[in-house]
Amino acid sequence: MLQAVDLSCIRGTRRLFQCLGFSISAGEALCVRGENGAGKTSLLRILAGLSQPATGEVRWRDAPIARCREAYAAQLVFIGHANALKEDLSAVENLRAASALAGVACDAEAVRAGLSAEGLNDVADLPVQWLSQGQRRRVALTRLALSRGQPLWILDEPFSALDQTAVQRVCRRIEAHAAQGGVVVFTTHQDVELSVQSRSLELR
């Protein structure tokens, strides 16, 4: 479903990676690893269509994403290393706004149910600026529960700032998505175990 073909990435005067290629099928997860600065975030942004590779291309269902950007964007959920939350808005308001921008209709009740599943019911109406880093990350990850059939998830350090219980919850959500034929690409420095077909790519 997702292919990287001879990708290379240059940031400033530094080449982060080159001649990078892989293919991910439905129901698979790809874990991207590497030291800080190795190019993990740059690769995920290229896969999400947010940055351009120096060479090569990304293909979705055999079609270059450069030719179908709008359709491609509608089929993916991208959660970056930053939580992309407005600090003066509540968790509910942030998630409703993010869903609307993604073209996914979510009423307040659905958002509250998603937050409750993350153990955030008590802080759902508080401004995000009052939340801890772990709580903010869980708010951002609630977008996964609110997704509506987007088959591709691209997640940059989804386990950052989470306790072990929250980490396991994200793992189960990834497994459920893959079991339904979805594709997940994520980065992490942690050792996590998934009960779905998964592979690891290390950038050096």
N, C-alpha and C positions, 0 to 999 in steps of 0.2 A: 504493500500500500504506500509506503514512504521510502523513497530512495535518495541517497546522496551520491552524486556522480562526480568524481574527481574534484572535490571541493578544496579550495585553498583560501586562506584568510590572512590578510595583512593589516596590522594595526600600527600606524606610524611607519617606522622603518623596520618593524619586526614582523617576520613571517611566523604566525602561530601554528599553522598546520598546512599541509599541502597533499595533493593526490589522495584525499580522504574519500572513501566510498563505503557504503553499506546499504542494506535493504532490510526493511522490517515488514513482516506480514501481519495480517489481522490476528489479534490475540496475543501479540508479543509485546514485551517491554524491553527497552534498551537503557541501561544505566551507563552514563558517561562520567568517567572519573579522570582525575588529574590534579596536579598541584595548582595552587592559586596562580593565575596568569597563564595557564596552559592553553586557554582558549575555550573552556567549557561554555561559558555564557555566550561568547561570540558564536559558537556553533549553534546553540539553541536559538539565538536570534536569527541566524541565517535560515534554520529549519522552519521557523515561524514566519518567515518572509519579512521580518523587520529590518534586516540588514542584507546587503548584497555580498556574495562571495567574490573574491578577486578573480577566481576562475571556477568553472564547473557550474552545476545546477542542482536544484532540489526538484524531485518529481513526486507528485501525489497521484496515485492510480495511473501511473505511466505518463502523466502530462506535466510538463514543466510548470511550476507554480507561478512563474513570471507571466504566464499566459492566462492564468485564471485566479488572480489575486483575491478578488472579492469572494468568489465561490469557495476558494481555499480557506480564507479567513473565517468564513461562516461554519467551517467544519472542524475548527480547532479551538481548544481552550489553552491559552498561554498564561502561566503564572510565573512571573519573573522573580529574581532574587529580591527585589524591592516589592513591598506588599501592594503598592499602588492604591493606597487608601487616602482619602481626604480627612485630615485630622479633626476638622470642625464638624464633620458629619458623623452620625451614629453608624454602628455596624449595619443595621437594617437599611439605612439610607445609602450607604456605600454599596451594598450588594445589589440593591434595586437599580441604582444608577449603572453599575457595571453590567448587570444583566440586560438593561435597556440598550446600552451601547453595543452589546454583543448580539442584539436582535432576539433575545430570549425574554419572553414575557413572564415575569415572576411577581406575584402579589405579595403583600407583606406577610400573609399567613405562611406561604411557602418558604419565604426567607427566614422567618422565625423558627420554622420546623428544622431547617438546615442548621441554623445556629444552635438550636437546642441539641441536635445530634453531636455537635462539637463541644457541648458542655458550656455554651456561652449564653444561655437564656437570661442569666442575671445581668449581663452587660450589653444586651442587644440594643438598648436605647441610649447608651452612654456615648459621648463623643469619643472617637477612636483615640484621640490624644491622651485619654485617661487610662488606656489599656496597656498591659505589659506587652513586651515583644512577642512572647508566646501566644498571647491572646490575639494580637494583631495578625500573626501568621495564620492562626486558626480561622480568623474571619476571612482572610484571603482565600484559604483552601476550601471554605464553604462554597465557593464558586463551582467546585467539582460536583457537589451534591445538587446544585441548581442547573447544571448543564442539561441540555435537552437533545440528546442524540448526537452531539459532536463526537466523531469517532477518534479524533487525535487529541491527546493531551501532551503538552510540552511544559515541563515543570522544572524550574531552576531552584535547586536546593529546597525542595518542599519540606524537608525535615528540620530545617534550621530553626532553632529556638524552641523546639517542641520537646515535651517530656516523653518518656517511653510509651505511655498510654496513647498519647496523641500520634506518635510515630506508628504504632501498630494500627491505629485507626486509618491513617493514610495508606498504609500498606494494604489493608483489607479493601479499601476503596479502589486502589489501583488493580488489585486482583479481580474485583468484581467487574471493572470496566473491561479488562482484557478478556475475561471469560465471556463477555457479551460481544466479542469481536473487535474491541477497540485497540488502539495502539497508544503506547505511553513511552515518551522519552523523558528521562529525568537525570539530573546531576545530584551527586551526594558525596560527602566525605565519610559517611557512616556506613557500617556494615548492616545491611537489611536483607531479609530473606523473603522471597515472594514465591507463592505456590503456583505461579504461571510460568510459561516459557519466557525466559529472560536471558539477555546477553549483556556483556560488559565491554565497553570501549574505553580504553585509556589513552588520553592525550599526553604526549611527552614533549 
